[in-house]
Amino acid sequence: MDQQIINLYDEYTHKPLNRNEFLRRLALLAGGTAAAMTLLPLLEVNYAHAAVTTEEDLFTERITYPGINGDMQAYVARPKKEKPYPTVVVIHENRGLNAHIEDVTRRAAKAGYLAIAPNALSSLGGTPENEDEARTKFQQLKAEDNLQNFIKVFTYLQSRKDSNGIFGCVGFCWGGAMANSLAVNVPSLKAAVPFYGRQAAAEDVPKIKAAIQMHYGGLDERVNAGIPAFEEALKKNNIPYELYIYEGANHAFHNDTAPTRYNETAAKLAWQRTIDFFGKYLK
Protein backbone atom coordinates (compact mmCIF):
# COMPACT_ATOMS: atom_id res chain seq x y z
CA MET A 1 0.00 0.00 0.00
CA ASP A 2 1.13 3.55 -0.75
CA GLN A 3 3.18 4.85 2.19
CA GLN A 4 1.37 8.19 1.96
CA ILE A 5 -1.88 6.39 2.79
CA ILE A 6 -0.32 4.62 5.76
CA ASN A 7 1.12 7.93 6.96
CA LEU A 8 -2.31 9.53 6.65
CA TYR A 9 -3.85 6.79 8.78
CA ASP A 10 -1.07 7.28 11.34
CA GLU A 11 -1.91 11.00 11.44
CA TYR A 12 -5.60 10.18 11.86
CA THR A 13 -4.96 7.83 14.79
CA HIS A 14 -2.54 10.13 16.62
CA LYS A 15 -3.66 13.70 15.95
CA PRO A 16 -7.04 15.45 16.25
CA LEU A 17 -7.96 14.70 12.64
CA ASN A 18 -11.71 14.02 12.41
CA ARG A 19 -13.03 11.08 10.43
CA ASN A 20 -14.63 13.16 7.67
CA GLU A 21 -11.35 14.95 6.96
CA PHE A 22 -9.47 11.63 7.07
CA LEU A 23 -11.89 10.07 4.55
CA ARG A 24 -11.71 13.15 2.31
CA ARG A 25 -7.93 13.01 2.19
CA LEU A 26 -7.96 9.22 1.79
CA ALA A 27 -10.24 9.58 -1.25
CA LEU A 28 -7.81 12.07 -2.80
CA LEU A 29 -4.87 9.69 -2.32
CA ALA A 30 -6.81 6.62 -3.42
CA GLY A 31 -8.29 8.23 -6.51
CA GLY A 32 -11.91 8.37 -5.45
CA THR A 33 -14.42 7.59 -2.73
CA ALA A 34 -15.07 4.04 -3.93
CA ALA A 35 -11.36 3.22 -3.88
CA ALA A 36 -11.05 4.77 -0.41
CA MET A 37 -13.88 2.58 0.92
CA THR A 38 -12.10 -0.47 -0.49
CA LEU A 39 -8.87 0.48 1.28
CA LEU A 40 -10.49 1.33 4.61
CA PRO A 41 -10.87 -2.27 5.92
CA LEU A 42 -7.20 -2.82 5.13
CA LEU A 43 -6.23 0.15 7.27
CA GLU A 44 -8.45 -0.16 10.31
CA VAL A 45 -7.76 -2.66 13.07
CA ASN A 46 -9.72 -5.88 13.21
CA TYR A 47 -9.82 -7.46 16.66
CA ALA A 48 -11.02 -10.76 15.19
CA HIS A 49 -7.33 -11.38 14.53
CA ALA A 50 -6.36 -10.82 18.16
CA ALA A 51 -7.24 -14.14 19.78
CA VAL A 52 -4.03 -16.00 18.95
CA THR A 53 -2.96 -16.87 22.50
CA THR A 54 -5.39 -19.08 24.40
CA GLU A 55 -5.95 -19.14 28.15
CA GLU A 56 -4.91 -22.80 28.28
CA ASP A 57 -2.48 -23.39 31.16
CA LEU A 58 -3.08 -19.84 32.36
CA PHE A 59 -4.88 -18.21 35.26
CA THR A 60 -6.67 -15.02 34.19
CA GLU A 61 -8.86 -12.52 35.96
CA ARG A 62 -10.17 -8.96 35.80
CA ILE A 63 -9.40 -6.83 38.81
CA THR A 64 -9.66 -3.26 40.02
CA TYR A 65 -7.20 -1.26 42.08
CA PRO A 66 -7.45 2.24 43.59
CA GLY A 67 -6.66 5.06 41.19
CA ILE A 68 -6.53 8.83 41.45
CA ASN A 69 -10.11 9.39 40.33
CA GLY A 70 -11.81 6.07 40.96
CA ASP A 71 -10.95 2.41 40.52
CA MET A 72 -8.65 1.34 37.71
CA GLN A 73 -9.68 -1.75 35.75
CA ALA A 74 -7.02 -4.25 34.68
CA TYR A 75 -6.67 -7.64 33.01
CA VAL A 76 -4.34 -10.17 34.68
CA ALA A 77 -2.76 -13.36 33.35
CA ARG A 78 -0.13 -15.72 34.74
CA PRO A 79 0.80 -19.40 34.64
CA LYS A 80 -1.71 -21.60 36.47
CA LYS A 81 0.70 -22.66 39.21
CA GLU A 82 0.19 -20.34 42.16
CA LYS A 83 3.54 -18.93 43.26
CA PRO A 84 5.34 -15.56 43.15
CA TYR A 85 6.31 -14.51 39.62
CA PRO A 86 8.32 -11.62 38.21
CA THR A 87 5.75 -9.13 37.02
CA VAL A 88 5.24 -7.29 33.73
CA VAL A 89 2.90 -4.33 33.31
CA VAL A 90 1.50 -4.28 29.76
CA ILE A 91 0.44 -0.85 28.50
CA HIS A 92 -2.00 -0.38 25.64
CA GLU A 93 -2.08 1.99 22.67
CA ASN A 94 -4.34 5.04 22.49
CA ARG A 95 -7.44 2.86 22.19
CA GLY A 96 -7.66 1.57 25.76
CA LEU A 97 -7.51 -2.01 26.94
CA ASN A 98 -8.74 -4.18 24.08
CA ALA A 99 -8.59 -7.75 22.79
CA HIS A 100 -5.16 -7.26 21.22
CA ILE A 101 -3.52 -6.01 24.42
CA GLU A 102 -5.21 -8.77 26.42
CA ASP A 103 -3.63 -11.20 23.97
CA VAL A 104 -0.20 -9.62 24.47
CA THR A 105 -0.76 -9.94 28.22
CA ARG A 106 -1.35 -13.68 27.80
CA ARG A 107 1.82 -13.93 25.71
CA ALA A 108 3.80 -12.47 28.62
CA ALA A 109 2.10 -14.91 30.99
CA LYS A 110 3.00 -17.83 28.71
CA ALA A 111 6.63 -16.71 29.04
CA GLY A 112 6.44 -17.18 32.81
CA TYR A 113 5.34 -13.81 34.15
CA LEU A 114 2.50 -12.38 36.14
CA ALA A 115 1.24 -9.89 33.55
CA ILE A 116 -1.19 -7.06 34.24
CA ALA A 117 -2.71 -4.63 31.76
CA PRO A 118 -4.38 -1.54 33.30
CA ASN A 119 -6.98 0.43 31.37
CA ALA A 120 -6.26 4.16 31.20
CA LEU A 121 -9.90 4.81 30.29
CA SER A 122 -11.29 3.25 33.48
CA SER A 123 -12.40 6.58 34.92
CA LEU A 124 -14.21 7.42 31.68
CA GLY A 125 -16.29 4.26 31.55
CA GLY A 126 -13.74 1.88 30.06
CA THR A 127 -12.87 1.12 26.45
CA PRO A 128 -15.64 1.90 23.94
CA GLU A 129 -16.07 -0.31 20.88
CA ASN A 130 -15.82 2.68 18.56
CA GLU A 131 -12.16 3.63 18.04
CA ASP A 132 -12.90 7.27 17.26
CA GLU A 133 -14.70 7.52 20.58
CA ALA A 134 -11.75 5.88 22.33
CA ARG A 135 -9.27 8.34 20.87
CA THR A 136 -11.55 11.23 21.82
CA LYS A 137 -11.66 9.96 25.39
CA PHE A 138 -7.86 9.94 25.53
CA GLN A 139 -7.88 13.68 24.93
CA GLN A 140 -9.92 14.05 28.13
CA LEU A 141 -7.31 12.37 30.32
CA LYS A 142 -5.19 14.56 32.58
CA ALA A 143 -1.56 13.64 32.02
CA GLU A 144 -0.47 13.75 35.68
CA ASP A 145 -3.53 11.84 36.93
CA ASN A 146 -2.98 9.28 34.21
CA LEU A 147 0.67 8.80 35.15
CA GLN A 148 -0.24 8.38 38.81
CA ASN A 149 -2.89 5.80 37.91
CA PHE A 150 -0.20 3.68 36.27
CA ILE A 151 2.28 4.24 39.08
CA LYS A 152 -0.37 2.99 41.51
CA VAL A 153 -0.46 -0.42 39.85
CA PHE A 154 2.92 -1.13 41.45
CA THR A 155 1.47 -0.40 44.89
CA TYR A 156 -1.37 -2.79 44.13
CA LEU A 157 1.06 -5.48 42.94
CA GLN A 158 2.83 -5.41 46.29
CA SER A 159 -0.35 -6.85 47.81
CA ARG A 160 -0.45 -9.85 45.46
CA LYS A 161 1.09 -13.09 46.67
CA ASP A 162 1.69 -14.16 43.06
CA SER A 163 4.04 -11.21 42.42
CA ASN A 164 7.62 -11.43 43.67
CA GLY A 165 8.14 -7.66 43.55
CA ILE A 166 10.48 -7.68 40.53
CA PHE A 167 8.86 -5.38 37.99
CA GLY A 168 9.14 -4.67 34.29
CA CYS A 169 6.86 -3.00 31.76
CA VAL A 170 6.19 -3.08 28.04
CA GLY A 171 4.11 -0.52 26.16
CA PHE A 172 3.00 0.18 22.62
CA CYS A 173 2.67 3.60 20.96
CA TRP A 174 0.89 5.68 23.66
CA GLY A 175 1.84 2.87 26.02
CA GLY A 176 5.45 3.05 24.82
CA ALA A 177 5.57 6.66 25.96
CA MET A 178 4.04 5.58 29.27
CA ALA A 179 6.69 2.85 29.63
CA ASN A 180 9.35 5.55 29.33
CA SER A 181 7.49 7.71 31.88
CA LEU A 182 7.34 4.80 34.33
CA ALA A 183 11.07 4.24 33.89
CA VAL A 184 11.58 7.85 34.98
CA ASN A 185 9.09 7.76 37.86
CA VAL A 186 9.23 4.22 39.33
CA PRO A 187 12.66 3.58 40.89
CA SER A 188 11.81 -0.08 41.57
CA LEU A 189 11.30 -0.81 37.85
CA LYS A 190 14.01 -3.14 36.56
CA ALA A 191 13.26 -3.17 32.83
CA ALA A 192 11.17 -1.04 30.48
CA VAL A 193 10.42 -1.92 26.85
CA PRO A 194 8.81 0.87 24.79
CA PHE A 195 7.56 -0.04 21.32
CA TYR A 196 7.46 3.03 19.04
CA GLY A 197 6.68 5.33 21.95
CA ARG A 198 7.56 8.96 22.59
CA GLN A 199 10.87 9.21 24.42
CA ALA A 200 11.41 10.69 27.87
CA ALA A 201 12.85 14.20 28.04
CA ALA A 202 16.64 14.23 28.17
CA GLU A 203 16.62 16.11 31.49
CA ASP A 204 14.55 13.30 33.07
CA VAL A 205 16.82 10.47 31.96
CA PRO A 206 19.13 10.66 35.05
CA LYS A 207 16.15 9.50 37.14
CA ILE A 208 15.93 6.20 35.27
CA LYS A 209 17.03 3.13 37.24
CA ALA A 210 15.70 0.52 34.79
CA ALA A 211 17.35 -1.03 31.77
CA ILE A 212 15.66 0.13 28.54
CA GLN A 213 14.98 -1.80 25.34
CA MET A 214 13.50 0.23 22.46
CA HIS A 215 11.76 -0.95 19.28
CA TYR A 216 11.01 1.37 16.36
CA GLY A 217 9.76 0.99 12.80
CA GLY A 218 12.21 2.38 10.29
CA LEU A 219 9.40 4.22 8.45
CA ASP A 220 8.03 5.86 11.60
CA GLU A 221 9.58 9.29 11.11
CA ARG A 222 7.21 11.03 13.53
CA VAL A 223 8.31 9.03 16.60
CA ASN A 224 11.85 8.31 15.47
CA ALA A 225 12.73 12.00 15.46
CA GLY A 226 13.19 11.81 19.24
CA ILE A 227 15.62 8.88 19.23
CA PRO A 228 18.99 10.71 18.96
CA ALA A 229 18.50 12.99 21.99
CA PHE A 230 17.14 10.14 24.10
CA GLU A 231 19.96 7.78 23.15
CA GLU A 232 22.58 10.45 23.85
CA ALA A 233 21.10 11.01 27.32
CA LEU A 234 21.03 7.26 28.04
CA LYS A 235 24.71 7.00 27.10
CA LYS A 236 25.65 10.07 29.12
CA ASN A 237 24.00 8.63 32.23
CA ASN A 238 25.36 5.09 31.76
CA ILE A 239 21.91 3.54 31.59
CA PRO A 240 21.92 0.06 30.03
CA TYR A 241 19.84 0.08 26.86
CA GLU A 242 19.20 -1.73 23.62
CA LEU A 243 17.93 0.05 20.50
CA TYR A 244 16.37 -1.76 17.55
CA ILE A 245 15.10 -0.13 14.38
CA TYR A 246 13.27 -2.43 11.97
CA GLU A 247 13.86 -1.25 8.43
CA GLY A 248 10.78 -1.19 6.24
CA ALA A 249 8.45 -1.42 9.25
CA ASN A 250 5.79 1.14 10.10
CA HIS A 251 4.50 2.52 13.36
CA ALA A 252 2.42 -0.18 15.13
CA PHE A 253 4.28 -2.97 13.33
CA HIS A 254 3.72 -5.27 16.34
CA ASN A 255 -0.08 -4.95 16.28
CA ASP A 256 -1.35 -8.02 14.42
CA THR A 257 -4.85 -6.52 14.24
CA ALA A 258 -3.59 -3.64 12.03
CA PRO A 259 -3.46 -5.27 8.57
CA THR A 260 -1.34 -2.79 6.60
CA ARG A 261 1.09 -1.87 9.37
CA TYR A 262 1.65 -5.27 10.99
CA ASN A 263 5.03 -6.71 10.04
CA GLU A 264 5.15 -10.35 11.10
CA THR A 265 8.91 -10.75 10.83
CA ALA A 266 9.69 -7.60 12.79
CA ALA A 267 6.93 -8.27 15.33
CA LYS A 268 8.09 -11.78 16.16
CA LEU A 269 11.73 -10.74 16.39
CA ALA A 270 10.90 -7.74 18.59
CA TRP A 271 8.76 -9.84 20.93
CA GLN A 272 11.45 -12.51 21.27
CA ARG A 273 13.96 -9.78 22.07
CA THR A 274 11.53 -8.42 24.66
CA ILE A 275 11.16 -11.80 26.37
CA ASP A 276 14.93 -12.33 26.31
CA PHE A 277 15.41 -8.87 27.83
CA PHE A 278 12.94 -9.59 30.62
CA GLY A 279 14.70 -12.91 31.20
CA LYS A 280 17.96 -11.03 31.67
CA TYR A 281 16.68 -8.35 34.04
CA LEU A 282 13.63 -9.84 35.79
CA LYS A 283 14.56 -13.48 36.39
C-alpha positions in Angstrom: 0.0 0.0 0.0 1.1 3.5 -0.7 3.2 4.8 2.2 1.4 8.2 2.0 -1.9 6.4 2.8 -0.3 4.6 5.8 1.1 7.9 7.0 -2.3 9.5 6.6 -3.8 6.8 8.8 -1.1 7.3 11.3 -1.9 11.0 11.4 -5.6 10.2 11.9 -5.0 7.8 14.8 -2.5 10.1 16.6 -3.7 13.7 15.9 -7.0 15.4 16.3 -8.0 14.7 12.6 -11.7 14.0 12.4 -13.0 11.1 10.4 -14.6 13.2 7.7 -11.3 14.9 7.0 -9.5 11.6 7.1 -11.9 10.1 4.6 -11.7 13.1 2.3 -7.9 13.0 2.2 -8.0 9.2 1.8 -10.2 9.6 -1.2 -7.8 12.1 -2.8 -4.9 9.7 -2.3 -6.8 6.6 -3.4 -8.3 8.2 -6.5 -11.9 8.4 -5.4 -14.4 7.6 -2.7 -15.1 4.0 -3.9 -11.4 3.2 -3.9 -11.1 4.8 -0.4 -13.9 2.6 0.9 -12.1 -0.5 -0.5 -8.9 0.5 1.3 -10.5 1.3 4.6 -10.9 -2.3 5.9 -7.2 -2.8 5.1 -6.2 0.2 7.3 -8.5 -0.2 10.3 -7.8 -2.7 13.1 -9.7 -5.9 13.2 -9.8 -7.5 16.7 -11.0 -10.8 15.2 -7.3 -11.4 14.5 -6.4 -10.8 18.2 -7.2 -14.1 19.8 -4.0 -16.0 18.9 -3.0 -16.9 22.5 -5.4 -19.1 24.4 -5.9 -19.1 28.1 -4.9 -22.8 28.3 -2.5 -23.4 31.2 -3.1 -19.8 32.4 -4.9 -18.2 35.3 -6.7 -15.0 34.2 -8.9 -12.5 36.0 -10.2 -9.0 35.8 -9.4 -6.8 38.8 -9.7 -3.3 40.0 -7.2 -1.3 42.1 -7.4 2.2 43.6 -6.7 5.1 41.2 -6.5 8.8 41.5 -10.1 9.4 40.3 -11.8 6.1 41.0 -11.0 2.4 40.5 -8.6 1.3 37.7 -9.7 -1.7 35.7 -7.0 -4.2 34.7 -6.7 -7.6 33.0 -4.3 -10.2 34.7 -2.8 -13.4 33.3 -0.1 -15.7 34.7 0.8 -19.4 34.6 -1.7 -21.6 36.5 0.7 -22.7 39.2 0.2 -20.3 42.2 3.5 -18.9 43.3 5.3 -15.6 43.1 6.3 -14.5 39.6 8.3 -11.6 38.2 5.8 -9.1 37.0 5.2 -7.3 33.7 2.9 -4.3 33.3 1.5 -4.3 29.8 0.4 -0.8 28.5 -2.0 -0.4 25.6 -2.1 2.0 22.7 -4.3 5.0 22.5 -7.4 2.9 22.2 -7.7 1.6 25.8 -7.5 -2.0 26.9 -8.7 -4.2 24.1 -8.6 -7.7 22.8 -5.2 -7.3 21.2 -3.5 -6.0 24.4 -5.2 -8.8 26.4 -3.6 -11.2 24.0 -0.2 -9.6 24.5 -0.8 -9.9 28.2 -1.4 -13.7 27.8 1.8 -13.9 25.7 3.8 -12.5 28.6 2.1 -14.9 31.0 3.0 -17.8 28.7 6.6 -16.7 29.0 6.4 -17.2 32.8 5.3 -13.8 34.2 2.5 -12.4 36.1 1.2 -9.9 33.6 -1.2 -7.1 34.2 -2.7 -4.6 31.8 -4.4 -1.5 33.3 -7.0 0.4 31.4 -6.3 4.2 31.2 -9.9 4.8 30.3 -11.3 3.3 33.5 -12.4 6.6 34.9 -14.2 7.4 31.7 -16.3 4.3 31.6 -13.7 1.9 30.1 -12.9 1.1 26.4 -15.6 1.9 23.9 -16.1 -0.3 20.9 -15.8 2.7 18.6 -12.2 3.6 18.0 -12.9 7.3 17.3 -14.7 7.5 20.6 -11.8 5.9 22.3 -9.3 8.3 20.9 -11.5 11.2 21.8 -11.7 10.0 25.4 -7.9 9.9 25.5 -7.9 13.7 24.9 -9.9 14.0 28.1 -7.3 12.4 30.3 -5.2 14.6 32.6 -1.6 13.6 32.0 -0.5 13.8 35.7 -3.5 11.8 36.9 -3.0 9.3 34.2 0.7 8.8 35.1 -0.2 8.4 38.8 -2.9 5.8 37.9 -0.2 3.7 36.3 2.3 4.2 39.1 -0.4 3.0 41.5 -0.5 -0.4 39.8 2.9 -1.1 41.4 1.5 -0.4 44.9 -1.4 -2.8 44.1 1.1 -5.5 42.9 2.8 -5.4 46.3 -0.4 -6.9 47.8 -0.4 -9.9 45.5 1.1 -13.1 46.7 1.7 -14.2 43.1 4.0 -11.2 42.4 7.6 -11.4 43.7 8.1 -7.7 43.5 10.5 -7.7 40.5 8.9 -5.4 38.0 9.1 -4.7 34.3 6.9 -3.0 31.8 6.2 -3.1 28.0 4.1 -0.5 26.2 3.0 0.2 22.6 2.7 3.6 21.0 0.9 5.7 23.7 1.8 2.9 26.0 5.4 3.0 24.8 5.6 6.7 26.0 4.0 5.6 29.3 6.7 2.9 29.6 9.4 5.6 29.3 7.5 7.7 31.9 7.3 4.8 34.3 11.1 4.2 33.9 11.6 7.9 35.0 9.1 7.8 37.9 9.2 4.2 39.3 12.7 3.6 40.9 11.8 -0.1 41.6 11.3 -0.8 37.9 14.0 -3.1 36.6 13.3 -3.2 32.8 11.2 -1.0 30.5 10.4 -1.9 26.8 8.8 0.9 24.8 7.6 0.0 21.3 7.5 3.0 19.0 6.7 5.3 21.9 7.6 9.0 22.6 10.9 9.2 24.4 11.4 10.7 27.9 12.8 14.2 28.0 16.6 14.2 28.2 16.6 16.1 31.5 14.6 13.3 33.1 16.8 10.5 32.0 19.1 10.7 35.1 16.1 9.5 37.1 15.9 6.2 35.3 17.0 3.1 37.2 15.7 0.5 34.8 17.3 -1.0 31.8 15.7 0.1 28.5 15.0 -1.8 25.3 13.5 0.2 22.5 11.8 -1.0 19.3 11.0 1.4 16.4 9.8 1.0 12.8 12.2 2.4 10.3 9.4 4.2 8.4 8.0 5.9 11.6 9.6 9.3 11.1 7.2 11.0 13.5 8.3 9.0 16.6 11.9 8.3 15.5 12.7 12.0 15.5 13.2 11.8 19.2 15.6 8.9 19.2 19.0 10.7 19.0 18.5 13.0 22.0 17.1 10.1 24.1 20.0 7.8 23.1 22.6 10.5 23.8 21.1 11.0 27.3 21.0 7.3 28.0 24.7 7.0 27.1 25.7 10.1 29.1 24.0 8.6 32.2 25.4 5.1 31.8 21.9 3.5 31.6 21.9 0.1 30.0 19.8 0.1 26.9 19.2 -1.7 23.6 17.9 0.0 20.5 16.4 -1.8 17.6 15.1 -0.1 14.4 13.3 -2.4 12.0 13.9 -1.3 8.4 10.8 -1.2 6.2 8.5 -1.4 9.3 5.8 1.1 10.1 4.5 2.5 13.4 2.4 -0.2 15.1 4.3 -3.0 13.3 3.7 -5.3 16.3 -0.1 -5.0 16.3 -1.4 -8.0 14.4 -4.9 -6.5 14.2 -3.6 -3.6 12.0 -3.5 -5.3 8.6 -1.3 -2.8 6.6 1.1 -1.9 9.4 1.7 -5.3 11.0 5.0 -6.7 10.0 5.2 -10.3 11.1 8.9 -10.8 10.8 9.7 -7.6 12.8 6.9 -8.3 15.3 8.1 -11.8 16.2 11.7 -10.7 16.4 10.9 -7.7 18.6 8.8 -9.8 20.9 11.4 -12.5 21.3 14.0 -9.8 22.1 11.5 -8.4 24.7 11.2 -11.8 26.4 14.9 -12.3 26.3 15.4 -8.9 27.8 12.9 -9.6 30.6 14.7 -12.9 31.2 18.0 -11.0 31.7 16.7 -8.3 34.0 13.6 -9.8 35.8 14.6 -13.5 36.4 
